[in-house]
Amino acid sequence: MKMLINVPETVVADALRGLAAAHPELTVDVENRVIVRRDAPVAGQVGLISGGGSGHEPLHGGFVGPGMLSAACPGEVFTSPVPDQMLRAAAAVDGGAGVLFIVKNYTGDVLNFDMAAEMAEDEGIQVAKVLVNDDVAVTDSLYTAGRRGTGATLFVEKIAGAAAAEGMPLERVEAIARQVNESSRSFGIALSACSTPAKGSPTFDLPPGELELGIGIHGEPGRERRAMMTSGEIAEAAVEAVVEDLQPRNPVLVLVNGMGATPLLELYGFNAEVHRVLAQRGVPVARVLVGNYVTSLDMAGASLTLCQVDEELLRLYDAPVKTPGLRWGV
Amino acid sequence: MLDADFFRRWMTATAASVDREAERLTALDSPIGDADHGSNLQRGFTAVVAALEKEAPGTPGGVLTLAGRQLISTVGGASGPLYGTLLRRTGKALGDAGEVSAEQLAEAFRAGVDAVMTLGGAAPGDKTMIDALVPAVDALGDSFAAARTAAEEGAVATTPLQARKGRASYLGERSIGHQDPGATSSALLIAGLVEAAGE
């Protein structure tokens, strides 16, 4: 497996140095692995902190900036960050209004953020947490760690970020973040496995003529394997899985997300099929985002996230945002 | 009686075996996890050994709490908090004593394992590190060697189980037929006791 890296051990640090070089509007602490918006802390504004394993870029470091995250904590590839990182981030962004931890539902992320929350509260920082768990592929939540957090993370970070930027108090920002999560569902499809730098080869074996339905974002296989399908058939499976679970009554935000190695040509084609199926089902579309936002290294494939929005959520979604990975209205 | 030096040797022996077995742990983590268990633990135990060289605590409890803190600060993932809590809570239970008996270690280790079960919410049979640690604790009163055997057998016995905790749980029935990497690394930790005792 050929990769554009030096050695696996420095992949994350090298990427952070590059992020810093490309985005002087961010403060990047390469040694301690914390990315902070340069004007932090903003007095009186709730600080939004997220983080998780690296390998999902632009999530989360690429979403740091006005209107979205105040700070991000990248862990090793596919490994959650450690509490020390979140504690540093909390200290850096707390402007007196407290901080909100946005946590994807993986055991490692949950445990490390929980420990960090305890430590931050010991230091007098007010902390609230919201868990993102939007993946409908995980059905049997009683006997698993629960639904995974995937594409909805972007919507939670964007919309809660706008709420924080408007100066809403911590309880309100937390409630909005929770509402976005509860209004969102996702479903992922892999056409190929990804390769982690440490392993250097695909994390699971997926023959050329087959695909995986219901995958997560860590190179873990899905729950079902099928013979290769067309873009239209995949869109039908994905929309059905999401809509059956979400039962949307309001217009939806649509995220057609690439997993890292699928070209935009294919993603736009897939988006066309998603729209066809949504129209057939009578689901109105409010806004659409197509691109690589919550990736899984070099995995080929896509995920679909729908988030049903009321007027307030849509207004906050449309609010200005200025980050390396998401930017509009500025 | 076991002194601080014994506990330092325990950590060093575990670090060495994690180093040796890192690739195997990662290979076990590949079909049901995300292929990094070996490299993550390797990073953590390397930090543990470095910290113990820098400041050598004078008590068994001190050695384990320092080691636990290092794991929490360097490993990440679920393994960091879980292994970190295991060692920290065991260390705390040992208190300030300069030397402890094997019985006291067994009792403290049970407190550590209980803390891991509370934190991770896993019970025996969920296909996690608990499946190696619980049998090891039960055998620890007999001898370190018995605990090692029990842990190894516990790890092997995870193979036919369906995972109900951690990332492997997302695979449902497809997690069956793979030995759990966390139970496997837990068996290495227990085997480190035998090495530290020079048995």
Chai-1 contact restraints between the chains, C-beta under 6 A:
chainA,res_idxA,chainB,res_idxB,connection_type,confidence,min_distance_angstrom,max_distance_angstrom,comment,restraint_id
A,G75,B,G76,contact,1.0,0.0,6.0,A-B,restraint_1
A,E76,B,G76,contact,1.0,0.0,6.0,A-B,restraint_2
A,F78,B,D34,contact,1.0,0.0,6.0,A-B,restraint_3
A,F78,B,D36,contact,1.0,0.0,6.0,A-B,restraint_4
A,T79,B,D36,contact,1.0,0.0,6.0,A-B,restraint_5
A,T79,B,N40,contact,1.0,0.0,6.0,A-B,restraint_6
A,T79,B,G76,contact,1.0,0.0,6.0,A-B,restraint_7
A,T79,B,G77,contact,1.0,0.0,6.0,A-B,restraint_8
A,S80,B,G76,contact,1.0,0.0,6.0,A-B,restraint_9
A,S80,B,G77,contact,1.0,0.0,6.0,A-B,restraint_10
A,P81,B,G76,contact,1.0,0.0,6.0,A-B,restraint_11
A,V82,B,S73,contact,1.0,0.0,6.0,A-B,restraint_12
A,V82,B,G76,contact,1.0,0.0,6.0,A-B,restraint_13
A,V82,B,G80,contact,1.0,0.0,6.0,A-B,restraint_14
A,D84,B,S73,contact,1.0,0.0,6.0,A-B,restraint_15
A,T107,B,A78,contact,1.0,0.0,6.0,A-B,restraint_16
A,T107,B,G166,contact,1.0,0.0,6.0,A-B,restraint_17
A,G108,B,G77,contact,1.0,0.0,6.0,A-B,restraint_18
A,G108,B,A78,contact,1.0,0.0,6.0,A-B,restraint_19
A,L111,B,A78,contact,1.0,0.0,6.0,A-B,restraint_20
A,L111,B,P81,contact,1.0,0.0,6.0,A-B,restraint_21
A,N112,B,P81,contact,1.0,0.0,6.0,A-B,restraint_22
A,M115,B,P81,contact,1.0,0.0,6.0,A-B,restraint_23
A,V138,B,Y170,contact,1.0,0.0,6.0,A-B,restraint_24
A,Y143,B,R164,contact,1.0,0.0,6.0,A-B,restraint_25
A,T144,B,S169,contact,1.0,0.0,6.0,A-B,restraint_26
A,A145,B,K165,contact,1.0,0.0,6.0,A-B,restraint_27
A,A145,B,S169,contact,1.0,0.0,6.0,A-B,restraint_28
A,T196,B,A35,contact,1.0,0.0,6.0,A-B,restraint_29
A,A198,B,D36,contact,1.0,0.0,6.0,A-B,restraint_30
A,A198,B,S39,contact,1.0,0.0,6.0,A-B,restraint_31
A,K199,B,A35,contact,1.0,0.0,6.0,A-B,restraint_32
A,T203,B,S30,contact,1.0,0.0,6.0,A-B,restraint_33
A,T203,B,A35,contact,1.0,0.0,6.0,A-B,restraint_34
A,G216,B,Y170,contact,1.0,0.0,6.0,A-B,restraint_35
A,H218,B,D34,contact,1.0,0.0,6.0,A-B,restraint_36
A,G219,B,D34,contact,1.0,0.0,6.0,A-B,restraint_37
A,R223,B,G172,contact,1.0,0.0,6.0,A-B,restraint_38
